[in-house]
Amino acid sequence: MKALEWSSWQAVGVFKRLRWLLLGGVFGAGGSLWIRRQFRHLAARYAPVRGTATVAGAARRVSRDLREAWADGQREMRDTETKLRGEQIKVSDRY
């Protein structure tokens, strides 16, 4: 008889733990969603009106500047290579 009583108390303990586990999960998830919503509201409230457009424009300008710098470097490299090859041919013609 004692084994039956002990197992019933164990079952009650399991359900108590399960209840607290579920409550903790629900409050944790709900709190997380509430904080995220509050943060988005706060960010939207204090964000500049055209902040995203300005950032996007700046990113496009930086990208364009990098492409132009890369093309200039490539052009300069080709010109230098051509000049060095010409000097190499002049040197090799002497010998």
Buried (B, 14 or more C-beta within 10 A) or exposed (E): EEEEEEEEEEEEEEEEEEEEEEEEEEEEEEEEEEEEEEEEEEEEEEEEEEEEEEEEEEEEEEEEEEEEEEEEEEEEEEEEEEEEEEEEEEEEEEE
